[in-house]
Amino acid sequence: MDIDQLAEQNFVFEKTDKTPFQRRARLLQSLWRTEQGYKCGSHKSRDKIRPLGSRLTMPWAEESLANFVTDKIRDVVRSEVLNPEGSKGKLYGRPRIFNDLLSSQPLCFNLFGELKHNLSLASKLVKEFTGGRFTEVHTVKFEYSPSRGDPSYTNDRSAFDVYLECQTARGEKSFIGIEVKYHENLEDQAARHRPEYDKISAQMGCFGQDTYAFLKQKPLQQIWRDHLLSGAIRAADEFEDALFVVLYPRENDACRKAVEDYRSALIDDSSFGSWILEDVLVFLSENTSDEWPKIVYNRYCNFAKIYDQLV
């Protein structure tokens, strides 16, 4: 049996998957769903409804919050997503955040939801992954922007998937903005360019002057816009240090290539970083007795489950 046959058996042979990793990620989520005993969701195309193994059934998925792996994480989702006050001004994709197992928004909560109430572990994580530059984490927020559409920032609807307000090793006010990717290939159509992007780029001083045309195009523009948001917030809100991070799985070659290309456009990369999902989860597993990092790893990163079934 090859991987395409296995995908067909698990209702995840999707032509929309453009890379081998996307197919493996979709298949892994379907296998996880089956392990949990959750019913297979569906996809409606024109007038046809067909099963889709990487999706849960609605409205059960929203009622149960089965896309989230612990009770504490589900409590955070209730507060941040289901509570109108907590979700005000935030762009959570519905119903995808509840029923789409591949979506990176549930991954954000599954990865950082427990850390919202364990700032000590969050602090250990950022200290390790920034080489001691950032130390104490004070706040964990989701889908964060100080003000969407505000010309004081980027004048668009950009937001960080995860936002960690921190202090540096020198006690300075700082933050880390994180863009979390899972199966995405970053090939979405680039958004309309805004004059603020060029202005902020010049103020940040970390881009080569001949790179702007390159950065305006997919797959780099989303990374650029979020990086610019970090620079705009740092300047407007008087933070003394800031870092923008792209976090993605090791086997997602599309993200890896985009990060490499983006870094090549920088003459100073001190405000930009990339973290590997597997490395983050291994570190968390080694620094807590709680089981949730292992549970998250098994769901999103244990591709050995696929290879074990290929005979």
C-alpha positions in Angstrom: 0.0 0.0 0.0 1.3 3.5 -0.8 0.4 6.8 0.9 -2.2 7.7 -1.7 -4.1 4.5 -1.2 -3.9 5.0 2.6 -5.2 8.5 2.1 -8.1 7.2 0.1 -9.0 4.6 2.7 -9.1 7.4 5.4 -11.1 9.8 3.2 -8.3 12.4 2.9 -7.1 12.0 -0.7 -7.6 15.7 -1.6 -6.5 17.4 -4.8 -6.2 20.7 -2.9 -3.1 19.3 -1.2 -0.2 20.6 -3.3 2.7 19.1 -1.4 3.6 15.6 -0.1 3.7 17.1 3.4 0.2 18.4 3.1 -1.1 14.9 2.3 0.8 13.4 5.2 -0.5 16.0 7.6 -4.1 15.6 6.5 -3.7 11.8 6.8 -2.1 12.1 10.3 -5.1 14.1 11.5 -7.5 11.6 10.1 -5.7 8.8 11.9 -5.8 10.8 15.2 -9.5 11.3 14.8 -10.0 7.6 14.3 -7.9 6.9 17.4 -10.2 9.2 19.5 -13.3 7.5 18.2 -14.6 10.7 16.6 -17.0 10.5 13.7 -15.8 11.6 10.2 -16.9 15.0 9.1 -17.9 15.9 5.6 -17.3 18.4 2.8 -20.0 19.9 0.6 -19.0 20.6 -3.0 -21.7 22.0 -5.3 -24.6 19.7 -4.5 -22.6 16.7 -3.3 -21.6 15.8 0.2 -18.7 13.5 0.8 -16.8 12.3 3.9 -13.6 14.2 4.8 -11.4 12.4 7.4 -9.6 15.6 8.5 -12.8 17.2 9.6 -15.1 16.7 12.6 -18.9 16.8 12.5 -20.8 20.0 13.3 -22.4 21.2 15.5 -20.9 18.5 17.8 -17.4 19.8 17.2 -18.3 23.2 18.6 -20.4 21.8 21.5 -17.7 19.3 22.6 -14.5 21.3 21.6 -13.1 18.0 20.6 -10.5 19.7 18.4 -8.7 20.8 21.6 -6.7 18.2 23.5 -7.1 19.0 27.3 -9.7 20.4 29.6 -7.6 23.4 30.4 -7.2 24.2 26.7 -10.9 23.9 26.2 -11.4 26.4 29.0 -9.1 28.8 27.3 -11.0 28.4 24.0 -14.3 29.1 25.9 -12.9 32.3 27.2 -11.1 33.4 24.1 -13.3 32.2 21.3 -16.8 31.4 22.6 -17.0 34.3 25.0 -18.2 37.4 22.9 -16.1 39.7 25.1 -12.9 37.6 24.7 -13.3 37.2 21.0 -14.2 40.9 20.3 -12.2 42.2 17.4 -10.5 38.9 16.7 -10.8 36.9 13.4 -11.4 33.3 14.4 -12.4 31.2 11.4 -15.8 29.5 12.1 -16.5 26.7 11.8 -12.9 25.8 10.9 -11.5 26.4 14.4 -13.9 23.8 15.7 -14.2 21.2 13.0 -11.0 21.4 10.9 -8.3 19.2 12.3 -5.7 20.7 10.0 -6.3 24.3 10.9 -3.5 26.2 12.5 -5.8 28.1 14.8 -6.6 25.0 16.9 -2.9 24.2 16.9 -2.2 27.6 18.4 -4.5 26.8 21.4 -3.3 23.2 21.7 0.4 24.4 21.8 0.0 27.6 23.9 -3.3 27.2 25.7 -1.8 25.4 28.7 1.1 27.9 28.8 -1.4 30.7 29.3 -1.8 29.4 32.9 1.8 28.1 33.3 3.9 31.2 32.7 6.9 29.6 34.4 7.0 27.0 31.6 6.4 29.6 29.0 9.3 31.6 30.4 11.6 28.6 30.2 10.5 28.1 26.6 11.3 31.6 25.4 14.5 31.8 27.4 15.7 28.6 25.7 14.6 29.5 22.2 15.9 33.0 22.3 19.3 32.1 23.8 18.4 33.9 27.0 17.5 37.2 25.3 13.9 37.0 26.5 13.2 35.6 29.9 10.0 36.1 31.9 6.7 35.8 30.1 3.9 37.9 31.6 1.0 37.3 29.2 -0.1 34.9 26.6 -2.6 36.1 24.1 -4.2 34.7 20.9 -5.1 36.3 17.6 -3.6 39.5 18.9 -3.4 42.9 17.3 -3.5 46.2 19.3 -5.9 47.7 16.8 -6.8 46.3 13.4 -6.9 48.8 10.6 -5.2 51.5 12.7 -2.7 53.7 10.7 -0.6 53.9 13.8 0.4 50.3 13.1 0.1 48.6 9.7 -3.3 49.9 8.7 -4.5 46.4 7.8 -6.0 43.3 9.6 -2.8 41.6 10.4 -2.5 39.9 13.8 -0.2 37.5 15.6 -1.5 34.0 16.1 0.1 34.0 19.5 1.5 37.0 21.4 3.9 36.7 24.4 4.5 39.8 26.4 7.9 39.4 28.1 10.8 41.0 29.6 14.4 40.7 28.4 17.3 39.5 30.5 18.0 43.1 31.2 14.4 43.7 32.5 13.2 45.5 29.5 9.6 45.6 28.3 9.4 43.3 25.2 7.2 40.9 23.3 7.3 38.0 20.9 4.7 37.7 18.1 4.3 34.3 16.6 2.8 33.1 13.3 1.9 29.4 13.6 1.8 27.2 10.5 1.0 23.5 10.1 0.1 22.2 6.7 0.0 25.5 4.9 2.2 26.2 1.8 1.9 30.0 2.0 0.6 30.2 -1.5 -2.4 32.3 -0.7 -2.9 35.4 -2.9 -0.9 38.4 -1.6 -3.0 41.2 0.0 -3.2 44.7 -1.3 0.0 46.6 -0.7 -0.3 49.6 1.6 2.0 52.6 1.9 2.5 51.9 5.6 4.5 48.8 4.7 7.3 50.7 3.0 7.3 53.4 5.8 7.6 50.8 8.6 10.2 48.8 6.6 12.4 51.9 6.3 12.0 52.7 10.1 12.9 49.1 11.0 16.1 49.3 9.0 16.5 45.5 8.6 15.6 45.1 5.0 17.8 45.5 1.9 16.5 48.4 -0.2 16.2 46.2 -3.3 14.1 43.5 -1.6 10.7 45.2 -1.3 9.4 43.9 -4.6 10.4 40.4 -3.6 8.7 40.8 -0.2 5.4 42.1 -1.6 4.8 38.7 -3.4 3.6 35.4 -2.1 4.8 33.3 -0.3 6.7 36.1 1.6 4.1 38.8 2.0 2.3 37.4 5.0 5.6 36.9 6.8 6.6 40.5 5.9 3.3 42.0 7.1 3.5 40.2 10.4 7.1 41.2 10.9 6.2 44.8 10.1 3.4 44.6 12.7 6.0 43.7 15.3 8.1 46.7 14.3 5.1 49.0 14.3 4.0 47.9 17.8 7.5 48.2 19.1 7.8 51.8 17.9 4.2 53.0 18.7 3.9 51.3 22.1 7.5 51.9 23.2 8.7 48.4 23.7 12.4 48.1 24.1 12.7 44.8 22.3 10.6 42.6 20.0 10.9 39.4 18.0 8.7 38.0 15.3 8.8 34.2 15.0 7.4 31.8 12.4 6.7 28.4 13.9 6.2 25.4 11.7 6.7 21.6 11.5 10.2 20.3 10.4 8.8 18.5 7.4 6.9 21.4 6.0 9.4 22.3 3.2 7.3 25.1 1.8 7.5 27.0 5.1 11.2 26.2 5.5 11.9 27.5 2.0 9.8 30.7 2.6 11.6 31.3 5.9 15.0 30.9 4.2 14.1 33.2 1.4 12.7 35.8 3.8 15.8 35.7 5.9 17.9 36.3 2.8 16.1 39.6 2.4 17.3 40.8 5.8 20.4 42.8 6.5 19.7 42.4 10.2 17.7 39.4 11.3 17.8 40.1 15.1 14.0 40.9 15.0 13.1 37.7 13.1 13.2 34.1 14.2 11.9 30.6 13.3 11.1 27.8 15.6 10.4 24.1 14.7 7.2 22.7 16.1 8.8 19.3 17.1 11.7 21.1 18.9 9.3 23.2 20.9 7.2 20.2 21.9 10.2 18.1 22.9 11.5 20.9 25.0 8.2 21.3 26.7 7.9 17.5 27.3 11.4 17.6 29.0 10.5 20.5 31.2 7.1 19.5 32.7 5.6 16.3 34.2 2.3 17.1 32.5 1.3 14.9 29.6 -0.1 17.5 27.2 3.1 18.2 25.2 3.3 14.5 24.4 -0.4 14.4 23.5 0.1 17.4 21.1 3.2 15.8 19.6 1.4 12.6 19.0 -1.4 14.4 17.2 0.6 16.8 15.0 4.1 15.3 14.6 4.0 11.5 15.0 4.3 10.7 11.3 5.7 7.3 12.2 2.0 6.2 12.5 1.7 6.7 8.8 4.8 4.9 7.8 3.9 1.9 10.1 0.8 1.4 7.9 2.6 1.5 4.6 3.5 -2.1 3.6 
